[in-house]
Amino acid sequence: MVDIAVAHTASPRVSAYPWSPGFGTKYTNPSPVPAGNCRGVSFSSGAVVVAHATSPFVTAYSWSSGFGSKYANPGTALAGGGFGVSFNSTFTLVAVAHSVSPFVSIYDWSSGFGSKYSDPGTVPANVGRGVAFNSTSTFVVVSHASTPYVTAYPFSSGFGSKYSDPGTAPTGTGYGVAIGGSAVAVAHAGSPYTTVYNFSSGFGTKYSDPVTLPGSTYGYGVAFDSTSANIAVARAGSPGVSAYPWSSGFGTKYSNPATVPAGNARGVAFTGSGISVASKGSPYIQAYPFSSGFGSKYSDPGTVPTGYGYGVAFSPAGGGGGGTASDNRVSTIPMAIFAM
């Protein structure tokens, strides 16, 4: 069983559906609902967590084919509004990118929030927007609002010393971040709107930009599929989402979907043979079959989210919920999602 969740504005601020493929009947809203507009969402094997704009800035619920009880808030609260959120691949850690220094916080996770790890010695340069672990949880990457726009740390029972900044930084605010195999991708403001690096114990060479860029305005969300064979970018302006084959570099851009997402796209996630996009126009969430390109859009959910969609995640297959995001998560992290 796979489920899909959308982080959005307006109560209940997160909406979830069974996925079969296609949207099933919307699950009952969580109780209580998150305290503010939600910007990011991620699944573990038995929980769902959302990052949001109002204290406590991150909220988690047990998950088994629907929202269960809310977990206690973290003992050490986030310092500011939550944007991106991500479980690691073994669901023992949860990371949140947020608006106030230290801009990224990581907690132990075991049926609820555990202790918060000490802040990194060198914090990201500004507001954290996206966050992702690699598949073995040996490093964590944060996209953020000031140069160099992306920062990475080794991680082993805590943050290690910051890796050197990439030799060629993204050209503007980093919004979404995703990891696929040995590649780190950042969706950002400024052409080429997404930048990908080889990563091995630090940032390596920047891959060549795609021949056909993902539009001509901001990149907001980015995701690899589960085999790192495809990469997708959610972006402002039509067609809202652009996808490419990936094999140590961008292949030729796939044709745009026949029915493009409604409004600026903010988040993107893969699952199996499908792809979903959260956007700022009704129905706020769109999904397509995906196999060497976009298929015909699935029918919209019978009950659509109540406001702008920012983040989207699929649960892990089998086991009642948990997502590869952007995941988050899709790549090893389809949970890498974005929110403004």
C-alpha positions in Angstrom: 0.0 0.0 0.0 1.3 3.4 -1.0 -0.1 6.7 0.2 0.4 10.3 -0.9 0.4 13.5 1.2 0.3 17.1 0.3 1.5 20.0 2.5 -0.6 23.1 1.7 -2.0 26.4 2.9 -5.4 26.6 4.7 -6.7 24.2 7.3 -6.3 21.2 7.5 -2.9 22.2 6.0 -2.0 18.6 5.1 -4.1 16.3 3.0 -3.5 12.6 2.3 -4.9 9.9 0.0 -4.4 6.3 -0.7 -2.5 5.8 -4.0 -3.3 2.8 -6.2 -2.1 4.3 -8.8 -4.4 7.3 -8.8 -6.0 9.2 -6.0 -8.3 7.3 -3.6 -10.8 8.8 -1.2 -9.1 11.5 1.0 -8.2 10.3 4.5 -9.8 12.0 7.5 -7.9 15.2 8.5 -5.4 15.0 11.3 -6.5 16.0 14.8 -5.2 18.5 15.8 -4.3 20.1 12.5 -0.8 21.6 12.2 -0.5 25.1 13.7 0.3 27.0 10.5 0.5 26.7 6.8 2.5 23.6 5.9 5.5 23.7 3.5 7.1 20.3 3.6 6.0 16.7 4.3 7.8 13.4 4.8 6.8 9.8 5.7 8.6 7.2 7.7 7.4 3.5 7.9 4.8 4.5 10.5 4.6 8.2 10.8 4.1 11.4 8.8 5.8 14.7 9.7 5.0 18.2 8.4 7.0 21.4 8.6 5.0 24.6 8.9 5.1 28.3 9.5 3.8 28.6 13.1 5.2 27.3 16.4 6.1 24.4 17.1 7.1 24.6 13.4 7.1 20.8 12.9 4.4 18.3 13.8 4.3 14.5 13.5 1.5 11.9 13.5 1.5 8.2 13.7 0.4 6.8 10.3 -1.3 3.6 9.3 -3.6 4.1 6.3 -4.5 7.5 7.7 -3.5 10.0 10.4 -3.2 8.6 13.9 -2.4 10.4 17.2 -0.1 13.4 17.2 3.3 12.8 18.6 4.6 15.1 21.4 6.4 18.2 20.0 10.2 18.0 20.1 11.7 18.6 23.5 14.0 21.2 21.9 11.8 23.3 19.7 12.8 24.6 16.3 14.1 28.2 16.2 11.7 29.3 13.4 9.3 28.4 10.7 9.8 25.0 9.1 10.3 24.7 5.3 11.8 21.3 4.2 11.6 18.1 6.2 13.1 14.7 5.6 13.5 11.3 7.2 16.6 9.4 6.6 16.3 6.0 4.7 16.1 4.0 7.9 13.7 6.4 9.6 15.9 6.9 12.7 16.6 10.6 12.0 14.4 13.5 10.9 15.8 16.8 9.6 14.1 20.1 9.3 15.2 23.2 7.3 13.9 26.3 9.0 13.9 30.1 9.0 16.0 31.1 12.0 19.6 30.1 12.9 20.9 27.4 12.9 18.7 27.0 9.8 18.8 23.2 10.0 18.0 20.9 13.0 18.2 17.1 13.2 16.4 14.9 15.8 16.6 11.2 16.7 13.4 9.5 15.7 11.9 6.4 17.3 8.1 6.5 17.5 8.4 10.2 18.1 11.0 13.0 18.4 14.1 12.2 20.4 17.0 14.4 21.3 18.1 17.2 19.0 21.6 16.9 17.8 24.0 19.8 18.5 23.9 22.5 15.8 26.6 22.3 13.1 29.8 24.2 13.9 29.3 26.3 10.8 25.6 26.9 10.1 24.1 27.5 6.6 24.4 31.1 5.5 20.7 31.9 5.7 17.1 30.5 5.8 17.1 26.8 5.3 14.6 25.7 2.5 15.3 22.1 1.7 17.1 19.2 3.4 18.1 15.7 2.4 20.1 12.7 3.7 22.0 10.4 1.4 20.9 6.7 1.4 23.4 5.7 4.1 22.9 8.7 6.3 26.6 9.6 6.1 25.9 13.1 5.0 23.2 15.7 4.9 22.6 18.6 2.5 20.8 21.8 3.1 19.6 24.3 0.4 19.3 27.9 1.7 18.8 31.6 0.9 22.3 33.1 0.7 25.4 32.2 -1.1 26.7 29.5 -1.5 23.0 28.5 -1.5 23.8 24.8 -0.6 25.8 23.4 2.3 26.7 19.8 3.2 28.0 18.1 6.3 29.2 14.6 7.1 26.8 13.0 9.6 27.7 10.3 12.1 25.9 10.7 15.4 25.9 14.4 14.8 27.1 17.0 12.3 30.7 16.9 11.2 32.8 19.8 9.9 31.1 21.5 6.9 32.3 20.3 3.5 33.9 22.9 1.3 31.4 24.9 -0.8 30.9 23.8 -4.4 33.4 25.3 -6.8 30.6 26.6 -8.9 27.7 27.6 -6.7 24.0 27.7 -7.7 23.1 31.1 -9.1 20.4 32.0 -6.6 18.4 31.0 -3.5 18.4 27.2 -3.1 14.9 25.9 -2.6 14.7 22.2 -3.1 17.4 19.6 -2.8 17.6 15.9 -3.6 20.2 13.1 -3.7 20.3 10.4 -6.3 23.2 8.0 -6.0 26.3 10.1 -6.0 24.6 13.2 -7.3 23.3 16.2 -5.3 20.7 18.3 -7.1 19.6 21.8 -6.1 16.5 23.7 -7.5 17.2 27.4 -7.3 16.5 30.9 -8.4 18.5 32.1 -11.4 19.4 30.3 -14.6 19.9 27.3 -15.1 17.3 26.8 -12.3 18.7 23.5 -11.3 22.3 22.5 -10.6 23.7 19.1 -10.0 27.0 18.0 -8.6 28.9 14.8 -8.3 29.4 14.2 -4.6 31.9 11.9 -2.9 33.1 13.1 0.5 32.3 16.6 -0.6 31.1 18.5 -3.7 32.8 17.5 -6.9 32.5 18.7 -10.4 29.2 20.4 -11.4 27.5 18.5 -14.2 26.8 20.3 -17.4 23.5 22.1 -17.5 20.6 20.5 -19.4 20.6 21.5 -23.1 16.9 22.5 -22.6 16.6 24.3 -19.3 13.5 23.8 -17.1 11.8 26.9 -18.2 12.9 30.5 -17.7 12.1 31.2 -14.0 12.6 29.8 -10.5 13.2 26.1 -9.8 11.5 25.2 -6.6 11.5 21.4 -6.1 13.6 18.6 -7.4 13.5 14.8 -7.1 15.3 11.8 -8.5 13.3 8.6 -9.0 14.1 5.5 -6.9 16.8 4.2 -9.3 18.3 7.7 -10.0 17.5 7.1 -13.7 15.3 10.2 -14.0 15.3 13.7 -12.4 12.3 16.2 -12.3 12.2 19.9 -11.4 9.1 21.7 -10.2 9.2 25.3 -11.3 7.4 28.6 -11.6 5.6 29.2 -14.9 4.3 26.8 -17.5 4.8 23.8 -17.9 5.4 23.7 -14.2 7.4 20.5 -14.2 10.3 19.4 -16.4 11.9 15.9 -16.4 15.0 14.4 -17.8 16.7 11.0 -18.0 19.7 11.0 -15.7 22.9 9.0 -16.2 25.9 10.9 -14.8 24.3 13.9 -16.4 21.2 15.3 -18.0 19.7 13.5 -21.0 17.3 15.1 -23.5 14.4 16.7 -21.8 11.2 14.6 -21.9 8.1 16.2 -23.6 6.0 18.4 -21.3 2.9 16.8 -19.8 -0.1 17.2 -22.1 -2.0 18.7 -19.1 0.4 20.9 -17.2 0.1 21.6 -13.4 -2.2 24.4 -12.5 -0.2 27.4 -11.3 3.4 27.6 -10.2 4.7 24.2 -9.2 6.4 24.0 -5.8 7.1 20.3 -5.0 7.7 17.1 -6.9 8.0 13.4 -6.0 8.3 10.1 -7.7 6.9 6.7 -6.8 7.2 3.5 -8.7 6.0 4.4 -12.2 4.4 7.7 -11.2 5.2 11.3 -10.5 3.2 14.0 -8.5 3.5 17.8 -8.5 2.2 20.2 -5.8 1.2 23.6 -7.2 -0.4 26.9 -6.4 -3.4 26.5 -8.6 -6.5 24.3 -8.0 -6.5 21.3 -7.7 -3.1 22.0 -6.0 -1.9 18.4 -6.6 -1.5 16.6 -9.9 -0.1 13.2 -10.8 0.9 11.4 -13.9 2.1 7.9 -14.9 5.8 8.1 -15.7 7.7 5.8 -17.9 10.3 7.4 -20.2 8.2 10.5 -20.0 4.8 11.8 -18.8 1.6 9.9 -19.4 -1.9 11.2 -19.3 -2.7 13.0 -16.0 -4.6 11.0 -13.4 -8.0 12.3 -12.4 -7.9 14.9 -9.7 -8.7 13.8 -6.2 -12.4 13.8 -5.4 -11.7 16.1 -2.4 -8.9 18.5 -3.3 -6.6 20.2 -0.8 -7.9 23.5 0.5 -5.0 25.8 -0.5 -1.7 26.2 -2.3 0.3 23.0 -2.5 3.9 23.3 -1.4 5.3 19.9 -0.6 4.4 16.3 -1.7 5.6 12.9 -0.6 4.7 9.3 -1.3 4.9 6.7 1.5 7.3 3.8 1.2 5.7 0.9 -0.6 4.3 -1.8 1.7 4.1 -1.0 5.3 1.6 1.6 6.0 3.4 4.8 5.1 6.7 6.3 4.7 8.0 8.0 1.8 10.9 8.2 -0.4 10.7 12.0 -1.3 11.2 14.4 -2.2 11.3 12.4 -1.2 10.9 12.7 0.1 11.5 10.1 -1.0 11.8 9.3 -4.5 15.4 9.4 -5.0 16.8 8.1 -1.9 14.9 11.1 -0.9 11.8 12.0 -2.6 11.3 14.0 0.4 13.2 16.8 -0.8 10.5 19.2 -1.2 10.2 22.9 -1.2 8.1 25.6 0.3 8.1 29.3 0.1 
